[in-house]
């Protein structure tokens, strides 16, 4: 037996579903490149719609200022057009964080916990949800973090965020499966994601953080984790799947550096 013969290709298995669902899922696994193409087309279309609508206010503002300032001096016109571009960028941010959740809304009822092959019907709404989340995450989210605007966006994407919570990071995946209690603090550059891969399987699981808990700078918290009330995750710590951190526990903090509240 060679070194790779004992490794099972989970995605090569035929679907256990019956009827049309089973046929479609088996097709996705057999023709994976085609499956990627089929999955990415609606995502790209959604990107075009979101970006196009969000850019429209800025384009309109720029054109209006161009017309109104056509008879002004070059210096004054340049100043006004520069302000129009800046105003258009702000309008782009505010519009994008509204339009993206609207297009994401139809997928929300279908985003559920799951364990199985990556190529499955269950993974499609999850893929679409994260693709839209990343459109904002990798364009404008850092500009509004941490403010009430990034809280608004995450809530609109399905995240449950308690009152008084602060999210000082844009590194968020699967917001629809993440729950934050009241007065939770997420440190800068921390990673929260409600999914992970293991032995070829995709696992999508809830991530729950209790009231008053703190996730430190650049910490990484994965799916299936539960963090208790007033617990602390140390900076740069990694909280692996299925970990349960008890109430007021200090996770990842060396014992000799812990202090009593």
N, C-alpha and C positions, 0 to 999 in steps of 0.2 A: 504494500500500500504506500503510495507516495504521500508527501507531506500535506497535500491538499485534498486528498480523496475522502477524508473523514469530515470535510466541511460541507454542510448541506446548503444548497441554494434555495432559500425559502421562497424567493420570488418566482421560482420555476414551478412551484406546485400548482396544480389545477385548483380552481376555486371550489370551496365546499358549498357554495350557495347553489340554489336550484333555479331553474328557469332562465329568463333573460339576464338577470343579475349575474348568475354564474357564468353564462356564456361571455358576457361583456368583461367580467373580471379576468377570466382565463385568457381572453384576447389581449387585454392590457399586459398581462405577464409574459405572454408569448412574443408579442411584438412591442418591446419596450420603447424603442426609438419612436415608433409611431405614437405610442401612448404619451410620451413626453411632448410630442408635437401637438397632439390633441389637447393636452392639458394646458400647454403654454399659450395657445391661441386666444382663449377667452381672457387669460391674465393680461396679455399684451393689449387686447382690446379695452379691458378695464383701465389699464395704464393710460392709453390714449384719451379715453373719456375723462378720467380724473385730471390728468395734466392739462388737457385742452380747456376744460371748464375752468380750472383754477388759474390758468394763464389769461383767460379772456378779460377779467377786470383790469389787469395791468396793461394789456394791449389797448383796450378802450381808452384808459387814462392817458397813455402815451400819445395815441393818435389825437385825442382831444386837445392835449397841451400843445402838440405840434401845430395844429391848426390855429389855436388861439395866439400862439407866440410867433407866428410866421413873419410878422412885420417888426419884431423886436430886434435889437442888436444881437450879434452872434454870442457875445458873452452872456447876456441876460437869457437868451434862448437856451444856451447850453445848461445854465443853472436850472431853469425850469424843467428841461427834459431830464436832467439828472435827478431832480426831485420826483418826477413822474416815474422814472424807473425804480427808484427806491420805494415809492408808494405802491407801485405795482408788485414789488417783491413781497411787501408786507401783506398785500391783498392776496397774493398767491398762497402764502402760508395759511392765512385765516380761511381761505376757501378750501384748500386741500384737506385740512383736518375735519371739514364738514362733509365734503363730497365722498371721500374714501369710506367713512363709516356707512354712508348711504348705500354704496355699492356692496359693502360687506354684509349688510343686514340680511339678505336672503340666505347666506351661508350659516348664520349663527345657530339656527335650530338643528343643524346637521353636524355640528362640531362636538364630538363626544369622546369619551375615553375609548382607547382602542389598543389592542396588541395583535400584531400580525404582519404580513408582508407589506412592504412599502407600496407595491402596486395593488391597490385595493380601492373599492368604492368609498370606504370610510375615510381614506386619506385624501380624497379629492377636495372636499370642503375645507379640510385642515390646510391643504396646500394653498388653496385660493385665499383663505383667511390670512395666512402668513405672508403671502406675496403682496397683498394690499397693505399689511402692517409695515412691511419692509420698504414699500414705496415712500411712506412718510418717514420711517426711521432713518433711511439713508439719504434723505433730501433736506428736510426742514426741522425734524424733531429736536435736534440739538439746540436750535435757536430758541425754542420755547421751553427748554428744560433747565431748572424746575420752575414751572409756573402753573397757575390754574389751567392754562391752555393744554398742557400735556396730560393733566388729569382728565380734562374734558375729552381729549382724544381717546385715551385708554378706556374710559367708561363707555364712550360711544362705540368702541370696538368690542364691547362685551365684558371687560374686566370689572370685577366688583371691588370698588375702592371705598374704604370707610372714610368718615369725616376726619379732617385734620391730617391725613396722610401726605407724605412728601416722597416723590419719586425723582431722585436726582440722577437718573440714568435713562438713556435711550435704548439700552441693550435689552429690549423686551421682546420675547417671542410668545406666540399663543396667548394673547391677552384674554381671549374669551374663556380660558381655562384657569385663570389666575384670580385668586381672591385675597385681598388685603383687608385686615380689620381696621378699626379706628386708630389714628395716630401712629401708623407704621412709618418708619423711615427707611428708605432704600438709598444707600450711599452711592456716591459718584462712580460711574463706570461699572456698577454691579450688573451681573447677568441674571435674568429670570427667564426660564423657559419651561414649558409644561410638556416637553417631549424629550426623548432620547432614543438612541439606537443601541440594540444589544443582540449579538449573535444573529445578525441579519434581520432582526425584527424591528419594526417601528413601534414604539410605545408612546402613547399619548395619555397623559394622566394629569389630574388636577394638582395645582400648587397652591397651598394655603398658608398664609402668614397671619398669625394672631395679632390681636390688638396690642399696641405698644411695643411691638418687636422692632428690632433694628438689624438690617442687613448691611454689613460694613463695606467700605470702599473696595471695589473690584472683586467682591465675592461672587461665587457662581452657585446658583441654586437651580436644581433640575426638577423634572416632573416627578410627581408622586411624593414630594416632600411636604411635611407638615411642620410648621414652626409655631411653637406655643406662645401664649401671651407673655409679653415683656422679655422674651428671649433675645439673645444677641448672637449674631453670626459675625465672627471676626473678619477684619479686612483680609482679602485675598484667599479666604477659606473656600473650599469646594464642598458643597452639600450634595452627596450622591443620592440617586433615586431611592425611594422608599424609606429615607431617613425620617425619623420622628424626633424633633427637638422639643424637650419638655418645657413647661412654663418656667420662665426666668433662668433657663439654662444658658450658659455662655459657651457656645459651640466654636471650637477652633482656637480658643484662648488658652495659652499655657497656664497651668494651675498656679504657678508662682506669680503670675501677673494679674490674676483675678482679684477683684476687690468686692467687698460686700456692699450692696446698695444701702 
